[in-house]
Amino acid sequence: MLKVGLTGGIGSGKTAVSDLFDKLGTPVIDTDIISHELVSHDKSVFKAIIDTFGGDVLDTDNTIDRKKLAGIIFAKEENKRLLEKILHPKIRDAVNEQIQHLNHRTPAPDYLIVVIPLLLETGFSEIIDRILIVMADEDHRIKRVMQRDNRKLDEVQSIIQHQVDDRKRVEYADDIIENNNDINQLQEQVRRLHQKYSKLQR
């Protein structure tokens, strides 16, 4: 079973791409979803985050406010590394568990997509066989994130600056999808890769 790591900068359209693969019947493992579940429901993760970053990350209902937490970790590189140390071992375990589950399906899928937003930054590459990069012009990305997350321009720019730039991503890419607001083109690119990955595994 071929494991394709899907990554790209914030606002590039990773979710749109993974949703299209999902509609084609491809299993999708999304590390962002795993991360959200850990932060919301894993008591040991909750405690570690509070112990590390303090009560300022809590919302009024005593849950972790992801926007506040993001503001803290993108403000300082060391904070980002501290959060990764808490989350990444558990995310890896969850991904490997889901992969093993899919491997035991009959028939096993030809390939799967693992969405890893910070694939190149965090060394998750040992989990996957190929790297698929979703790219979009920075203006499109900024507009999408401001609308989607109700963030200010400077917040989005700060996040982009803390991520690997597209030139570096291209160096590691096995495949590239361009996503500049043409849904028909996006669907066609996904369809072609679906056929390619299915043939590669066979």
C-alpha positions in Angstrom: 0.0 0.0 0.0 1.5 3.3 -1.2 1.6 6.0 1.5 1.4 9.5 0.0 2.2 12.5 2.2 0.1 15.5 1.3 1.5 18.8 2.4 1.7 22.5 1.6 1.6 25.9 3.2 -1.3 27.3 5.1 -4.1 28.3 2.8 -2.8 26.3 -0.1 -5.9 24.0 -0.2 -4.8 20.8 1.4 -8.3 20.0 2.7 -9.8 20.7 -0.7 -7.4 18.3 -2.3 -7.8 15.6 0.4 -11.6 15.9 0.1 -11.3 15.2 -3.6 -9.2 12.1 -3.0 -11.7 11.0 -0.4 -14.6 11.3 -3.0 -12.6 8.9 -5.2 -12.6 6.4 -2.5 -9.1 6.9 -1.2 -8.5 6.5 2.5 -7.3 9.9 4.1 -5.5 10.2 7.4 -5.4 13.9 8.5 -2.9 14.7 11.2 -4.6 18.0 11.8 -7.7 16.1 12.8 -5.7 13.8 15.0 -4.0 16.9 16.6 -7.4 18.5 17.3 -8.7 15.3 19.0 -5.6 15.0 21.1 -5.8 18.6 22.3 -9.5 18.3 23.0 -9.8 14.9 24.5 -6.4 13.5 25.6 -6.0 14.4 29.3 -2.2 13.9 29.3 -1.8 16.3 26.3 -4.1 18.9 28.0 -2.0 18.8 31.1 1.3 19.0 29.3 0.1 22.0 27.3 -1.1 23.8 30.4 2.1 22.9 32.3 4.2 24.2 29.4 2.3 27.3 28.3 0.2 28.3 31.3 -3.5 29.1 31.7 -3.4 31.9 29.1 -4.2 29.3 26.4 -7.5 28.5 28.0 -10.9 29.7 26.8 -13.7 30.9 29.1 -15.0 27.3 29.3 -11.7 26.0 30.5 -10.8 24.3 27.2 -7.7 25.0 25.1 -8.3 27.9 22.7 -6.5 26.8 19.6 -6.2 30.3 18.3 -4.5 31.6 21.5 -2.2 28.5 21.4 -1.3 29.2 17.8 -0.5 32.8 18.6 1.9 31.7 21.3 3.7 29.0 19.3 4.1 31.2 16.2 5.5 34.1 18.3 8.6 32.1 19.3 10.3 29.2 17.6 11.1 27.5 21.0 7.4 27.4 21.8 6.7 25.7 18.5 9.3 23.0 19.3 7.8 22.5 22.8 4.4 21.9 21.4 5.7 19.5 18.8 7.5 17.5 21.5 4.1 17.1 23.2 2.0 16.2 20.2 4.2 14.6 17.5 4.9 11.2 19.2 1.2 10.7 19.8 0.3 11.8 16.3 2.9 9.3 14.9 1.4 6.5 16.9 -2.1 7.4 15.8 -1.1 7.5 12.1 0.7 4.2 12.3 -2.3 2.6 14.0 -4.6 3.8 11.2 -2.2 2.6 8.5 -2.0 -0.8 10.1 -5.8 -1.0 10.3 -6.0 -0.1 6.6 -3.3 -2.7 5.8 -5.6 -5.4 7.2 -8.6 -4.4 5.1 -9.7 -6.9 2.5 -8.9 -5.8 -0.1 -6.3 -3.4 1.1 -6.4 0.0 -0.7 -3.8 0.6 -3.4 -2.7 3.8 -1.7 -3.7 6.3 1.0 -3.2 10.0 1.6 -1.7 11.2 4.9 -2.2 14.9 5.3 0.8 16.4 7.2 0.8 20.2 7.0 4.3 20.4 8.5 5.7 17.3 6.8 9.0 19.0 5.8 9.4 20.9 9.0 8.8 18.0 11.4 10.5 14.9 10.0 7.3 12.8 9.5 8.7 11.7 6.1 9.7 8.3 7.4 6.0 7.4 7.5 5.4 8.0 3.8 6.6 6.8 0.4 5.9 9.9 -1.8 5.4 13.6 -1.1 2.6 15.5 -2.8 2.8 19.3 -2.5 -0.2 21.6 -2.9 0.9 25.0 -4.0 -1.0 28.3 -4.5 0.0 31.9 -5.0 0.6 33.7 -1.7 -2.1 36.2 -2.3 -4.7 33.4 -2.7 -3.4 31.7 0.4 -3.6 34.9 2.6 -7.1 35.6 1.4 -8.3 32.1 2.1 -6.9 32.0 5.6 -8.2 35.5 6.5 -11.7 34.4 5.4 -11.6 30.9 6.8 -10.1 31.6 10.2 -11.1 35.3 10.7 -7.4 36.2 11.1 -5.7 39.5 10.5 -3.2 40.0 7.7 -0.2 40.3 9.9 -1.2 37.0 11.7 -1.4 35.1 8.5 1.9 36.6 7.2 3.6 35.6 10.4 2.4 32.0 10.1 3.6 31.8 6.5 7.0 33.2 7.5 7.4 30.4 10.1 6.8 27.7 7.5 9.0 26.2 4.8 8.7 28.3 1.6 7.4 26.8 -1.6 10.9 26.7 -3.3 12.1 24.4 -0.5 8.9 22.3 -0.8 9.5 21.8 -4.5 12.9 20.3 -3.8 11.3 17.5 -1.9 8.2 17.0 -4.0 7.5 13.8 -6.0 4.2 15.4 -7.3 2.8 18.9 -7.3 -0.8 20.2 -7.4 -1.4 23.8 -8.3 -4.5 25.3 -6.6 -5.3 28.8 -7.7 -9.1 28.8 -7.5 -9.9 26.8 -10.6 -11.9 23.9 -9.2 -12.1 22.0 -12.6 -8.3 22.1 -12.9 -8.0 20.9 -9.3 -10.3 18.0 -9.9 -8.5 17.0 -13.0 -5.1 17.1 -11.3 -6.4 14.9 -8.5 -8.0 12.4 -10.9 -4.7 12.0 -12.8 -2.8 11.4 -9.6 -5.4 8.9 -8.4 -4.8 6.9 -11.6 -1.0 7.3 -11.2 -0.9 6.2 -7.6 -3.2 3.2 -8.2 -0.9 2.0 -11.1 2.3 2.6 -9.1 1.1 0.3 -6.3 -0.1 -2.4 -8.7 
